[in-house]
Amino acid sequence: MERTGICHSDGFDLSYRIEGEGAPILVIGSAVYYPRLFSEHIKQKYQWIFVDHRGFAKPKRELRAEDLSLDAVLADIERMRTSLQLEDVVILGHSGHAFMALEYARTYPEHVRKVALFNTAPDNSEERQRKSETFFMETASLERKKRFEKDIANLPRDIEIDPERRFV
């Protein structure tokens, strides 16, 4: 059974998508992108709740500086959890969303059964970022490096053409 909807949070319409049956796993990030990553087989064992955070939602009002804070994102996740009437969840974050999931678990431990962090670095420090860049430059194929350079060069233009997808 699949269910979709919108949770209104502080001027943002946050989408959600629920698939599967079983213990709830709250996946932070995108209700459009993340459902594609998990097999139908595993969706039979757990209830997957894919939720947008405000980086994936168009605001219904002017943006304020505090709208981009981690505290605002955590409040959105909590509002989503309560509006979906979830008592406790496994919270899952992938890549940068892992930091959001981990901080949510630290802030609301009474509502988190377990934390799952996928494909993320241990921190997001400048030193770790430099090491990642060095690793890429030393190990990526020439073709991959050229593709990256092209994508980065086109990024400002792509954001200008479609600013709603700037986070993606």
Backbone as numpy.savetxt, mean C-alpha at the origin, in Angstrom:
# Nx Ny Nz CAx CAy CAz Cx Cy Cz
-16.82 -15.28 -2.71 -17.65 -14.10 -2.71 -16.77 -12.86 -2.71
-17.06 -11.94 -3.60 -16.30 -10.71 -3.72 -17.19 -9.54 -3.38
-16.59 -8.58 -2.67 -17.34 -7.40 -2.25 -16.44 -6.19 -2.41
-16.99 -5.10 -2.91 -16.22 -3.86 -3.06 -17.01 -2.72 -2.44
-16.31 -1.65 -2.14 -16.98 -0.49 -1.59 -16.02 0.66 -1.39
-16.56 1.69 -0.76 -15.81 2.92 -0.49 -15.93 3.23 1.00
-14.83 3.63 1.58 -14.81 4.13 2.96 -14.42 5.61 2.88
-15.26 6.47 3.40 -14.98 7.91 3.39 -14.14 8.26 4.61
-13.01 8.92 4.37 -12.10 9.24 5.46 -11.46 10.61 5.23
-11.89 11.59 5.98 -11.25 12.91 6.00 -11.10 13.51 4.60
-12.13 13.41 3.78 -12.09 13.99 2.45 -11.53 13.09 1.37
-11.23 11.85 1.69 -10.73 10.87 0.72 -11.72 9.72 0.62
-11.97 9.27 -0.59 -12.78 8.07 -0.81 -11.83 6.90 -1.02
-11.73 6.05 -0.02 -10.79 4.93 -0.05 -11.54 3.67 -0.47
-11.10 3.07 -1.56 -11.74 1.85 -2.06 -11.26 0.64 -1.29
-12.13 -0.37 -1.24 -11.72 -1.66 -0.70 -12.31 -2.76 -1.55
-11.68 -3.91 -1.48 -12.13 -5.10 -2.20 -11.89 -6.29 -1.27
-12.92 -7.08 -1.07 -12.82 -8.25 -0.19 -13.03 -9.50 -1.03
-12.10 -10.43 -0.90 -12.17 -11.70 -1.63 -11.82 -12.83 -0.67
-12.45 -13.96 -0.86 -12.11 -15.15 -0.12 -12.85 -15.30 1.19
-12.54 -16.38 1.86 -13.18 -16.73 3.13 -12.10 -17.12 4.13
-12.38 -16.95 5.39 -11.44 -17.36 6.42 -10.97 -16.18 7.25
-9.84 -16.37 7.91 -9.28 -15.33 8.76 -8.94 -14.11 7.92
-9.24 -12.90 8.42 -9.02 -11.69 7.61 -7.56 -11.26 7.54
-7.14 -10.94 6.32 -5.83 -10.36 6.08 -6.06 -9.00 5.44
-5.66 -7.96 6.12 -5.83 -6.58 5.66 -4.57 -6.17 4.90
-4.71 -5.96 3.59 -3.58 -5.65 2.72 -3.58 -4.15 2.44
-2.56 -3.46 2.89 -2.46 -2.01 2.76 -1.88 -1.65 1.39
-2.49 -0.68 0.73 -1.94 -0.19 -0.53 -3.01 0.16 -1.52
-3.28 -0.74 -2.45 -4.22 -0.47 -3.53 -5.23 -1.59 -3.65
-6.50 -1.20 -3.68 -7.59 -2.18 -3.86 -7.68 -2.65 -5.31
-6.93 -2.02 -6.21 -6.92 -2.43 -7.62 -5.70 -3.30 -7.90
-4.55 -2.87 -7.46 -3.30 -3.57 -7.80 -3.11 -4.87 -7.02
-3.23 -4.82 -5.72 -2.86 -5.98 -4.91 -3.72 -7.23 -5.10
-5.01 -7.13 -5.41 -5.77 -8.37 -5.64 -5.21 -9.23 -6.77
-4.50 -8.63 -7.69 -3.93 -9.36 -8.83 -2.75 -10.24 -8.43
-2.17 -9.97 -7.27 -0.94 -10.66 -6.89 -1.14 -12.01 -6.21
-2.34 -12.27 -5.73 -2.56 -13.47 -4.93 -3.42 -14.48 -5.68
-3.04 -15.74 -5.62 -3.73 -16.79 -6.38 -5.12 -17.05 -5.83
-5.95 -17.58 -6.69 -7.31 -17.97 -6.27 -7.24 -19.05 -5.19
-6.23 -19.90 -5.27 -6.09 -20.97 -4.28 -5.95 -20.41 -2.87
-5.08 -19.43 -2.71 -4.87 -18.87 -1.37 -6.07 -18.04 -0.92
-6.83 -17.51 -1.86 -8.02 -16.74 -1.51 -9.13 -17.64 -0.95
-9.00 -18.93 -1.14 -9.97 -19.87 -0.56 -9.66 -20.15 0.90
-8.46 -19.81 1.34 -8.05 -20.11 2.71 -8.16 -18.93 3.66
-8.18 -17.71 3.10 -8.23 -16.50 3.92 -9.19 -15.49 3.29
-9.63 -14.58 4.11 -10.41 -13.46 3.59 -9.44 -12.31 3.36
-9.25 -11.94 2.12 -8.31 -10.90 1.74 -9.07 -9.58 1.63
-8.62 -8.59 2.36 -9.25 -7.27 2.36 -8.21 -6.29 1.84
-8.35 -5.93 0.58 -7.42 -5.04 -0.09 -7.95 -3.62 0.06
-7.13 -2.72 0.62 -7.60 -1.36 0.87 -6.64 -0.33 0.28
-7.25 0.73 -0.27 -6.46 1.87 -0.71 -5.97 2.64 0.50
-4.83 3.28 0.36 -4.51 4.35 1.28 -4.62 5.64 0.48
-4.55 6.76 1.13 -4.87 8.03 0.47 -3.95 8.38 -0.69
-2.80 7.74 -0.81 -1.96 7.96 -1.98 -2.58 7.43 -3.26
-3.60 6.57 -3.14 -4.29 6.00 -4.29 -5.68 6.59 -4.49
-6.04 7.60 -3.72 -7.39 8.16 -3.78 -7.34 9.64 -4.13
-8.26 10.07 -4.95 -8.35 11.49 -5.30 -9.09 12.20 -4.18
-8.50 13.25 -3.61 -9.18 13.95 -2.51 -10.38 14.75 -3.02
-11.36 14.91 -2.16 -12.56 15.68 -2.49 -12.40 17.14 -2.06
-11.21 17.50 -1.63 -10.95 18.85 -1.15 -9.48 19.18 -1.43
-9.10 20.42 -1.13 -7.69 20.82 -1.29 -6.81 20.00 -0.35
-5.67 19.59 -0.83 -4.72 18.86 0.01 -4.07 19.80 1.01
-3.82 19.27 2.21 -3.07 19.99 3.25 -1.80 19.19 3.52
-0.81 19.82 4.08 0.46 19.16 4.37 0.25 17.92 5.24
-0.62 18.02 6.25 -0.85 16.88 7.15 -1.53 15.70 6.48
-2.12 15.92 5.30 -2.75 14.81 4.57 -1.73 13.77 4.14
-0.49 14.16 4.03 0.55 13.26 3.55 1.33 12.60 4.69
0.86 12.76 5.90 1.58 12.22 7.05 1.24 10.74 7.28
2.17 10.06 7.91 1.93 8.66 8.28 0.76 8.56 9.26
0.63 9.52 10.17 -0.49 9.50 11.11 -1.83 9.53 10.38
-1.92 10.31 9.31 -3.17 10.38 8.53 -3.46 9.03 7.88
-2.44 8.40 7.34 -2.62 7.08 6.71 -3.05 6.05 7.76
-2.43 6.08 8.93 -2.80 5.14 9.99 -4.24 5.36 10.43
-4.67 6.61 10.52 -6.06 6.91 10.89 -7.01 6.37 9.82
-6.63 6.46 8.56 -7.45 5.90 7.48 -7.58 4.38 7.62
-6.47 3.72 7.89 -6.50 2.26 8.04 -7.41 1.88 9.20
-7.30 2.60 10.29 -8.14 2.31 11.46 -9.62 2.57 11.14
-9.90 3.64 10.42 -11.28 3.92 10.02 -11.80 2.81 9.12
-10.97 2.31 8.22 -11.36 1.21 7.34 -11.64 -0.04 8.17
-10.76 -0.34 9.12 -10.96 -1.53 9.96 -12.27 -1.45 10.73
-12.55 -0.31 11.32 -13.78 -0.19 12.11 -15.02 -0.18 11.22
-14.94 0.48 10.07 -16.12 0.51 9.20 -16.44 -0.86 8.62
-15.43 -1.71 8.47 -15.65 -3.07 7.98 -15.92 -4.05 9.13
-15.97 -3.53 10.34 -16.28 -4.30 11.55 -15.34 -5.49 11.73
-14.05 -5.19 11.60 -13.03 -6.21 11.80 -12.48 -6.07 13.22
-12.47 -7.14 13.96 -11.96 -7.09 15.34 -10.43 -7.09 15.35
-9.86 -8.16 14.82 -8.41 -8.23 14.73 -8.06 -8.86 13.39
-6.92 -8.46 12.86 -6.53 -8.87 11.52 -5.06 -9.24 11.48
-4.71 -9.96 10.44 -3.32 -10.03 10.02 -3.17 -8.84 9.10
-2.19 -7.99 9.34 -1.99 -6.83 8.48 -0.77 -7.10 7.60
-0.93 -6.86 6.30 0.10 -7.18 5.33 0.50 -5.92 4.58
1.80 -5.72 4.46 2.34 -4.62 3.68 3.44 -5.11 2.78
3.45 -4.60 1.57 4.45 -4.96 0.57 5.28 -3.73 0.23
6.58 -3.89 0.16 7.49 -2.82 -0.21 7.31 -1.64 0.74
7.08 -0.45 0.23 6.90 0.73 1.09 5.68 0.63 1.99
4.68 -0.12 1.56 3.48 -0.29 2.38 3.76 -1.14 3.63
4.88 -1.85 3.62 5.25 -2.63 4.80 5.51 -1.70 5.99
6.10 -0.54 5.73 6.34 0.41 6.81 5.02 0.90 7.40
4.01 1.09 6.55 2.69 1.50 7.03 2.06 0.40 7.87
2.15 -0.83 7.38 1.57 -1.96 8.11 2.24 -2.14 9.47
3.55 -2.04 9.50 4.28 -2.21 10.75 3.93 -1.11 11.75
3.85 0.11 11.28 3.52 1.22 12.18 2.07 1.12 12.66
1.18 0.64 11.79 -0.21 0.43 12.22 -0.23 -0.59 13.36
0.51 -1.67 13.21 0.55 -2.71 14.24 1.13 -2.17 15.55
2.12 -1.28 15.46 2.68 -0.68 16.68 1.70 0.27 17.34
0.89 0.96 16.53 -0.05 1.95 17.04 -1.33 1.32 17.56
-1.78 0.25 16.91 -3.05 -0.41 17.26 -2.83 -1.91 17.52
-1.96 -2.27 18.45 -1.63 -3.69 18.64 -2.83 -4.54 19.05
-3.82 -3.94 19.68 -4.99 -4.70 20.13 -5.84 -5.19 18.96
-5.61 -4.67 17.76 -6.40 -5.06 16.59 -5.60 -5.85 15.56
-4.36 -6.20 15.92 -3.49 -6.90 14.98 -3.07 -8.24 15.58
-3.43 -9.29 14.88 -3.06 -10.65 15.30 -1.63 -10.97 14.89
-1.30 -10.62 13.66 0.05 -10.86 13.12 0.35 -9.79 12.08
1.64 -9.67 11.76 2.09 -8.73 10.74 2.85 -9.53 9.69
2.54 -9.27 8.41 3.26 -9.89 7.30 3.88 -8.78 6.46
5.19 -8.83 6.31 5.91 -7.82 5.54 6.56 -8.51 4.35
6.21 -8.08 3.15 6.70 -8.72 1.93 7.61 -7.76 1.17
8.75 -8.30 0.71 9.63 -7.60 -0.21 9.93 -6.17 0.24
10.44 -6.05 1.44 10.76 -4.72 1.95 12.16 -4.69 2.54
12.70 -3.51 2.59 14.01 -3.31 3.21 13.84 -3.18 4.72
14.91 -3.39 5.48 14.80 -3.26 6.93 14.53 -1.84 7.40
14.89 -0.86 6.58 14.58 0.53 6.89 14.61 1.32 5.59
14.30 2.59 5.66 14.29 3.41 4.45 15.29 4.56 4.58
16.38 4.30 5.26 17.39 5.33 5.48 18.11 5.68 4.18
18.77 6.84 4.18 19.55 7.24 3.00 20.66 6.24 2.72
21.27 5.72 3.78 22.34 4.73 3.59 21.82 3.49 2.89
20.66 2.98 3.31 20.07 1.80 2.67 19.72 2.10 1.22
19.20 3.29 0.96 18.85 3.66 -0.42 20.10 3.71 -1.30
21.18 4.26 -0.77 22.44 4.30 -1.52 22.93 2.89 -1.82
22.84 2.00 -0.84 23.27 0.61 -1.05 22.41 -0.08 -2.11
21.12 0.21 -2.10 20.24 -0.37 -3.12 20.62 0.12 -4.51
20.90 1.41 -4.63 21.30 1.98 -5.92 22.62 1.37 -6.39
23.56 1.22 -5.47 24.85 0.61 -5.81 24.65 -0.82 -6.28
23.83 -1.58 -5.56 23.54 -2.97 -5.94 22.94 -3.01 -7.34
21.98 -2.13 -7.61 21.36 -2.09 -8.94 22.40 -1.81 -10.01
23.22 -0.82 -9.79 24.23 -0.44 -10.79 25.25 -1.55 -11.01
25.56 -2.32 -9.97 26.55 -3.38 -10.11 25.98 -4.67 -10.68
24.68 -4.89 -10.56 24.13 -6.20 -10.93 23.11 -6.18 -12.06
22.48 -5.06 -12.33 21.45 -5.03 -13.37 22.09 -5.12 -14.76
21.36 -5.74 -15.66 21.83 -5.84 -17.04 21.81 -4.46 -17.68
22.55 -4.31 -18.76 22.58 -3.06 -19.49 21.17 -2.70 -19.98
20.45 -3.69 -20.45 19.07 -3.47 -20.91 18.19 -2.92 -19.79
18.30 -3.49 -18.60 17.49 -3.04 -17.45 17.88 -1.62 -17.05
19.16 -1.31 -17.06 19.62 0.04 -16.72 19.09 1.06 -17.73
19.13 0.73 -19.01 18.61 1.64 -20.03 17.11 1.87 -19.85
16.37 0.81 -19.53 14.93 0.95 -19.31 14.65 1.85 -18.11
15.42 1.65 -17.04 15.27 2.48 -15.85 15.55 3.96 -16.18
16.64 4.21 -16.88 16.99 5.60 -17.24 15.89 6.24 -18.08
15.33 5.49 -19.01 14.23 6.00 -19.85 13.00 6.31 -18.98
12.64 5.37 -18.10 11.46 5.57 -17.24 11.63 6.78 -16.33
12.81 6.94 -15.75 13.07 8.08 -14.85 13.04 9.39 -15.64
13.61 9.37 -16.84 13.59 10.59 -17.66 12.16 11.00 -18.02
11.28 10.02 -18.22 9.89 10.29 -18.59 8.99 10.58 -17.40
9.47 10.35 -16.19 8.63 10.48 -15.00 7.97 11.86 -14.86
8.71 12.97 -14.96 8.05 14.28 -14.81 6.93 14.48 -15.84
7.18 14.08 -17.08 6.16 14.19 -18.12 4.95 13.31 -17.81
5.21 12.09 -17.37 4.11 11.16 -17.04 3.26 11.71 -15.90
3.89 12.30 -14.90 3.14 12.89 -13.78 2.31 14.07 -14.26
2.90 14.88 -15.15 2.16 16.03 -15.69 0.95 15.57 -16.51
1.10 14.52 -17.28 0.00 14.01 -18.10 -1.10 13.39 -17.24
-0.70 12.66 -16.22 -1.68 11.94 -15.38 -1.31 12.10 -13.91
-1.56 13.30 -13.32 -1.13 13.55 -11.93 -1.82 12.65 -10.91
-2.96 12.09 -11.24 -3.67 11.21 -10.31 -2.89 9.92 -10.06
-2.00 9.56 -10.97 -1.22 8.32 -10.83 0.20 8.58 -10.36
0.48 9.78 -9.83 1.84 10.13 -9.44 2.41 9.17 -8.41
1.58 8.71 -7.49 2.09 7.79 -6.47 2.44 6.43 -7.09
1.64 5.97 -8.01 1.86 4.67 -8.66 3.14 4.73 -9.46
